[in-house]
Amino acid sequence: MEGDFDSTGISAEDALGRLTRGNERFVRGETHLRGLLGKTPAELADSQHPFATVLGCSDSRVPPELVFDAGLGELFVVRVAGNVMSPEVAGSLQYAGAHLHTPLFVVLGHEGCGAVSAALETRDRGERHRSRIQILVDGILPGLPKFDSLLSPKARLAQAVESNVRWTVRQIAESPEGRARQAEGRMKVIGALYEFASGRVRFLT
């Protein structure tokens, strides 16, 4: 266990190190159950100081707090299918930066993402989805890559999932707030992909 930790003033690199070590514990089956053994709800009643913000997919198999073995108050989590940007998501991320001052922002996608698969169906086969689902899918379309014609469907989806994560990272990094905080050296934005079989998170470079 990393012990009680005041995340105020933590650097982006330190935050990334904590996420990496937490995921390694998760993969080994050695989680610390920090939600139970860390700070109590009462200790967090008046304030929060998360060390990282995670924008993740709503998939029930990828809860960031468990994947990174983090406890109450340690992660500011925003979850939406396909880890897509929207005005509401952007507002939540802006709050994390402006008021919580988290130095690290992680866009956490996962293999086989259904939202990305739906976006490929729309782009490549003209499929249309239920109205609000289509709105979400439309937000993924600009980040989809062009494919080598020899790629298998599985390989295409894997490539599209990674491209979607990178697309969201780019939108965060190139926002006015993102540019300003990065210029000040106060913020790092990174993409990551979760692997179901191993439980491992691969950070994108």
Order of alpha helices (4+ residues) and beta strands (2+ residues): alpha-alpha-beta-alpha-beta-alpha-beta-alpha-alpha-alpha-alpha-beta-beta
